[in-house]
């Protein structure tokens, strides 16, 4: 016991620093390892992203208990949340806010009666795909634009997926989430709308990225990249 007390006394500065770092991480920011390609091409499998836990709420450290709301999530935000289905932590794009009327017709998104526009694009780096786990059929990339939404999505016409739904009116206190990899994402089409209190933070920046299909080599161009 005396040795333990001496060890603590001799290292109290370091211990205080480490406790402070844990507290900061739990209250202000967290890190999330992207486990799948559901947000491709925006996020890649193996990306480590920084999650701002204070983007929308002030939370009790070490918990997701909301102490004070700070801001409302907006269309186009990339957010982390607990799945209403089983509590799994997910990262998706927030597409619709309370009061929105949302519909999808053959992959085309409509919000409040207005259709998104779609411009065909090419994938910049083929090695970003992971052929061993990704569906091997045709893949098409588009830039989806509608109001504050402006981002790349990918569709796979040959893959079975839910390409049409709605119209659905988003209730107060709930949000609709979609993956940018539209035909390979378990999102609000399958798990339902997401309540405000289940949203845990906003993702704005990458921390680093490792390519698991190439010996975990670093994707240096993604280190610290803004989203």
C-alpha positions in Angstrom: 0.0 0.0 0.0 2.9 2.4 0.9 4.5 1.7 -2.5 1.2 2.4 -4.2 0.8 5.7 -2.4 4.4 6.7 -3.2 3.9 5.8 -6.9 0.8 8.0 -7.0 2.5 10.8 -5.2 5.5 10.7 -7.5 3.3 10.7 -10.6 0.4 12.8 -9.6 1.0 15.3 -12.4 0.9 12.6 -15.0 -2.1 11.0 -13.5 -4.0 14.3 -13.4 -3.1 14.9 -17.0 -4.3 11.5 -18.1 -7.6 11.9 -16.1 -8.0 15.3 -17.7 -7.6 13.8 -21.2 -10.1 11.1 -20.5 -12.6 13.8 -19.2 -12.1 16.0 -22.2 -12.6 13.1 -24.6 -15.8 12.0 -22.9 -17.2 15.5 -22.6 -16.0 17.3 -25.7 -14.8 14.9 -28.4 -14.6 11.3 -29.2 -13.1 9.1 -32.0 -15.0 6.7 -34.2 -13.5 4.0 -36.4 -15.5 3.6 -39.6 -16.2 -0.1 -39.8 -17.9 -0.4 -43.2 -18.4 1.3 -46.6 -22.0 2.6 -45.8 -20.8 6.2 -46.1 -18.5 5.7 -49.1 -17.3 7.7 -51.0 -17.3 10.3 -48.2 -15.9 8.0 -45.5 -13.8 4.9 -46.2 -13.6 1.7 -44.2 -10.6 2.2 -41.9 -11.1 6.0 -41.5 -10.8 7.2 -37.9 -13.0 10.3 -37.5 -13.2 13.0 -34.8 -16.7 13.3 -33.4 -17.6 16.7 -31.8 -19.8 15.8 -28.9 -20.6 19.4 -28.2 -21.9 20.2 -31.7 -25.5 19.9 -30.6 -25.5 19.3 -26.8 -23.6 19.6 -23.6 -23.4 16.1 -22.2 -22.6 14.6 -18.8 -19.0 13.2 -19.0 -18.8 9.5 -19.7 -22.5 9.4 -20.7 -24.8 10.4 -23.5 -27.1 12.2 -21.0 -27.9 15.7 -22.3 -27.4 18.6 -19.8 -28.1 21.4 -22.2 -29.1 21.6 -25.9 -26.7 23.9 -27.8 -27.8 23.7 -31.5 -30.1 21.9 -33.8 -28.7 19.3 -36.3 -29.0 20.4 -39.9 -29.6 18.7 -43.2 -26.3 17.5 -44.7 -24.5 17.0 -41.3 -22.6 13.8 -40.8 -23.6 12.6 -37.4 -23.0 9.7 -35.0 -25.9 8.2 -33.2 -27.1 5.1 -31.3 -29.2 2.9 -33.6 -32.9 2.9 -32.5 -32.9 -0.8 -33.5 -30.1 -2.2 -31.2 -28.1 0.7 -29.8 -25.1 0.2 -32.2 -23.1 3.4 -32.7 -23.5 4.4 -36.4 -22.3 7.3 -38.6 -24.6 8.5 -41.4 -25.7 11.7 -43.2 -28.6 13.6 -41.7 -31.0 14.2 -44.7 -34.2 15.4 -43.2 -35.2 17.5 -40.1 -38.4 17.7 -38.1 -41.3 18.8 -40.3 -39.7 17.8 -43.6 -41.7 15.6 -46.0 -39.3 13.1 -47.5 -39.7 10.8 -50.4 -37.4 8.6 -52.5 -38.3 7.5 -56.0 -35.9 5.1 -57.8 -32.9 6.6 -55.8 -34.0 10.2 -56.4 -34.5 12.1 -53.2 -37.4 14.6 -52.7 -37.7 16.9 -49.7 -40.8 19.1 -49.3 -41.7 18.3 -52.9 -38.4 19.5 -54.3 -36.2 17.0 -56.2 -32.5 16.7 -55.7 -30.3 17.1 -58.7 -27.7 14.5 -59.6 -24.5 15.1 -61.6 -22.5 12.0 -62.6 -18.9 11.8 -61.3 -16.0 9.4 -61.3 -14.3 7.8 -58.4 -11.0 9.6 -57.8 -9.0 6.7 -56.4 -10.0 3.1 -57.3 -8.0 1.6 -54.4 -10.5 3.3 -52.0 -12.9 0.5 -52.8 -12.5 -2.8 -50.9 -13.3 -5.5 -53.5 -13.1 -8.4 -50.9 -16.1 -6.9 -49.0 -17.7 -4.5 -51.4 -20.4 -5.6 -53.8 -18.8 -6.4 -57.2 -21.6 -5.1 -59.5 -21.8 -1.8 -61.3 -21.1 1.3 -59.2 -22.2 4.8 -60.1 -21.1 8.0 -58.4 -23.2 11.2 -58.4 -23.1 14.6 -56.7 -26.5 15.0 -54.9 -27.6 18.6 -54.5 -30.7 19.9 -52.7 -30.9 22.9 -50.4 -28.1 22.4 -47.9 -27.3 18.9 -49.2 -24.3 18.9 -51.5 -22.2 15.7 -51.5 -21.2 12.6 -53.4 -23.2 9.4 -53.2 -22.8 6.0 -54.8 -25.5 3.7 -56.2 -25.3 0.1 -57.2 -28.2 -0.6 -59.6 -27.7 -4.4 -59.6 -27.8 -4.8 -55.8 -31.1 -5.5 -54.1 -32.0 -2.4 -52.0 -34.8 -0.1 -50.9 -34.8 2.6 -53.7 -38.2 4.1 -53.1 -40.1 5.1 -50.0 -42.6 7.6 -48.7 -43.7 10.3 -48.6 -42.9 10.4 -44.9 -43.4 13.5 -42.7 -40.6 13.6 -40.1 -42.1 14.2 -36.6 -40.8 16.7 -34.1 -37.7 15.6 -32.3 -36.7 13.0 -34.9 -34.4 12.9 -38.0 -34.0 10.9 -41.1 -30.5 9.4 -41.8 -29.1 7.9 -45.0 -25.8 6.5 -46.0 -23.9 8.1 -48.9 -23.5 4.5 -50.2 -27.2 4.4 -50.9 -27.5 0.7 -51.8 -25.2 -0.6 -49.1 -26.3 1.2 -46.0 -28.5 0.2 -43.1 -30.1 3.5 -42.3 -33.5 5.1 -41.6 -35.0 3.1 -44.5 -34.5 0.0 -42.3 -34.0 1.1 -38.7 -36.5 4.0 -38.7 -36.2 7.6 -37.8 -33.7 8.7 -35.1 -34.7 10.6 -32.0 -32.8 13.8 -31.1 -31.5 12.3 -27.9 -29.9 9.4 -29.7 -27.6 11.7 -31.7 -24.2 11.7 -30.0 -22.2 14.2 -32.1 -21.1 15.6 -35.5 -18.3 14.5 -37.7 -16.4 17.3 -39.5 -12.9 16.0 -39.8 -10.8 12.8 -40.3 -8.1 12.0 -37.8 -6.3 9.4 -39.8 -7.0 6.5 -42.2 -5.5 3.0 -42.7 -6.2 0.8 -45.6 -7.0 -2.7 -44.2 -6.8 -4.3 -47.7 -3.2 -3.1 -48.3 -1.4 -4.2 -45.1 -3.0 -1.3 -43.1 -0.8 1.2 -45.0 -1.7 4.8 -44.1 -3.8 6.8 -46.6 -1.7 9.9 -45.9 -3.9 12.2 -48.1 -6.8 11.7 -45.6 -4.9 12.5 -42.4 -6.6 15.5 -40.8 -8.8 16.1 -43.9 -12.0 18.1 -43.5 -15.3 16.6 -44.6 
